[in-house]
C-alpha cells in the first residue's frame, strides 16, 4: 500500500467513516489513477472532469454511482491533498422518484415459507420484523436481542448511529427456535460451520432472491423491500410517523414520509 493511500484511509478512519465508505472512496481514487496510469496527486482538476465525463458517457455508470465516485475524489483532493479550491460535481439527476415496492402480508408468508433452511427463514423474518438494512441484518449479534425489553439494538447503522427497533412477540418466538438449533455465538447469522464470522451481504441477498423466486413473487426490487414493507405495515396499523422514523433510523422525518 502506498503512503498516499494509507494517508487517505487514515483520514477517513479519523472521521469514523464506515468500512464500506472507505472501500468505495479508495476505489474512486484507484480508478482515476488507473485511467491516467499516474499517481492521483499528479492529476489536475481538468483531467478529473474528463474522467467523470468518461464514467457517464462511456462506462454508462448511473447517476448514483457517479456521485459516489465524485464524493470519493472530493475527499481525496480536499482532505488528503488539502487542495481546497478543487471541487468536482455532476448535475443533479432528473427523474421521477419511484415509490418503494411493498409486499402484502400474504406475500410475506409465501416468501418466508419458501426459504430453504430454518436459518434463512429466520433471517428474512428478522429483516422484515425489525425493519433492518442489509448491513444491519448481517451485523446482528446475540447480545443485541434484548428479549426482556422487547427491543433489538442496532449498532453502527447508517451514519454510524446506534438505535433500537422493535422485537415483536412473534419474532422472539422464532428466534428462540433458531437459538436452540444453531446456538449462535459471535454473530446471530453466520455461514455454515463458521459461527465467528458474519453471514456475507451477498449471501443474505441470495437467500432473499431464491425465496422470492421459489414463492413466485414479482413485487419487491430487493431485500430492502422488506424494510419498506415493515414501515408501511406499521403505518397501516396506526403507528405514528415519528415512532417509525426512530425504528428505521432515519435522520429526517421527510425520509419516512414517503410511506
N, C-alpha and C positions, 0 to 999 in steps of 0.2 A: 504494500500500500504506500502510495506517495505521501510525503509530508503534507502536501496541499489538501489531498483528500481527507487525511486524518484531521487536519485543522477544521475543515468544513464539518466533519462528523462531530468533533468536539464542540464546535459552536452550536450545533443542533442539540446535542445532549445537555449542554448547559441551559438551554431553553426548554428542556424537558419535552422535546418532540417525541412522538410515538415512533417505535421501530419501523412501522410501515411508512411513515412520512420521511424518515431518514433514508430509507431504502429508495423511495421514489425520487427524492431530491438529488441523491447521489447519482442515480441513473440518468437524470436530466443532464447533469454536467458531463457525465461519461459519454453520453450520446452526442452531445455538442462537440466534445474533443475528438470523438471518432469521426464525425462528419468532416472536420477540417484536418484531421490527423496531426493535431498540435495540442500542446498543453492549453487548457482553458483560460489560464491567466494571460495568454498572448492573443486571445481572440477579442476583437473590438466590438463595439456596440452595433455598428452597421452589419458586421458579419453575423451577429446573433439574430438580427432581423431577417437576414437572408435564410438562416437556418429555420426560423419559425415559419417562414413562408413555405419552405420545403416540407415541413411537417404537415401543413394544412393542404397544400396543393398536390404534392407527390405521394406522401405516405398516407394521406387522407385520414389523419387522426381526427377524432371527434373534438368538438369544442372543449369538452371537459378534460380530455387527455392533454390537449394543447395547453390549456390553462394550468394544469398541474405542472407541466414542463416549465412554463413561464414562472410559476411560483418558485420552483427549484433554482432556476437561473437567477432570479432576482435576489434570492437569499445568498447565493454564492458571490455575486458581484457586490451586493450592498454590505453584507455582514462579513463574509470571509475575506474578500479582497478590499473591503471598505471603500468601494467606488460609489459614493452616494449619488453621483449625477446620472449614473446609468439606471434606466428604468424601462423594462420591457413589458409590453402588454399587447393583448389582442382584443379586437372589438367585442362588445357584449353579444352574446348569442341571441338570435331572434327566432323564437319558436313558441308554439302553443304548449304551455305546460300541461303535461298529462296527469290526470288524477291517478292515485295509486290503485292497483288492482287488488280486489278483496276476495277472499274465499268465504263462501257461505259456511254456516256451521255444519251443514250436512256434507259439504265438500271436505271439511277438515276431518270429519270422521272417516271418510273414504281414504284420505291421504294417510292418516295415522295407521289405519288398518293395512295399508299397502306396504308399510315399512317391512323389510325382510328380516330384521332381528329386533329383540327387545331393546337393545341399546339404541338402535336407530329410531325406533318408535318413540322412546322417551326423549331422545334428542329433539325430534320435531315437536313433540308436545311441549317441551320446555321452551323452545324458541317462540312458540305461539303464546303460551300461557303467561310468560313473563315479558313479552314484547322486546326480545333481545336482538341486537345486531349480531351478525355472524361472528365478528371478532370477540364480542362479549360472551357469546354462547360457548365457544371452544375454550375460553379462558376461565370458565367457572371452576371453582374448587369446592370440595365438600364443605369446608367451613363457611362458604358463602351462603349456604342454605340454613337460614335461621328459622327453624321449624316452630320454635316457641313463640316467635313474634309474627309468624306467617309472612315473612319477608325474604327476599333474595337480595344480597348485597352485590352490586356491580362495581368492580374496582377498575379504575383507569379506562372508563368508557371513552366515547368520542370527546376530544378536547381534554383528555387526561383527567376527566372528572369522575368522582365516585357518586353513586346514588343507590337508593333502594327501589325495588319494584315488587310487584305482587307475588305471593306464593299462595295459590288457591288450595283449598282442601283436596280437590281432585288431583292437582299436580303433586301435592305432598304424598298422597296415597300411591301414585305411580312411581314417585322417586323412592319410596320405601321398598317397593317390589324390585326396582332396579338395584338398590343398595344391596339387598340380600343376594342377588345373582352375581353382581360384578364387584362388590366391595371396593369402591374407588378409593384411592389413596391420595395422590397429589392433585390429580385433576378429576373432575366429575366425569368427563367423557374423554376416553383415551383410545389409542389404536390397540387392536388385539395383541395381547402379550406384552404391552409396554405401558404399565399404569403410571409411570413417572413422566410421561410425555403427553402433551395435549393433542387431541384429535386435530388434524390439519383442517384448515378452512376449505381447501379444495375437496377433501373427503366429505366434510359435512355438506357441502353444496351438492356433491354427487348423491348423497343419501336422499336429499330433497328431490332432485330431478328424477331419480329412479322411482321413488314412491309416487311422484306426480304422474309419471308416465304409466306406471302399473295401474294407478287408480283411474286413468283415462280422463284426467282433468286438463282443461285447456286454459283456465284462468291462472293468473299468477306469473309474473315475469321472472321470479327467482325466490330464493329462500327469504329475502327481505319482505316478501308479500305476507309472510306470517306475522311480522311485526306490524304491518299496516292493518291486517285483519284484527289483531289484538286491540289496537287503538279504536278502530271503527266499532267493534263489538262492545267495547266499554262505553262508548258514546251512545250506542243504541240502548244500552242497559241503564242509561241515566247518569253515568259518572260525569262530573263536570270537567271542562277542558283543562283547568289548571292542575287538577289531580293527574289527568292523563299526561300532561306536559311533564310533570315530575317523574312519572313512571317511565316515560320514554327517554328522559334525559335531554329534552330539547332546551336550548338556551333562550329561545324566543317563543312566545305563545303563537306567533304568526306561522311558525313551522307546524304547530299542532292543528291550527285552524283549517288546514287542507282537508282534514277528515270531516 
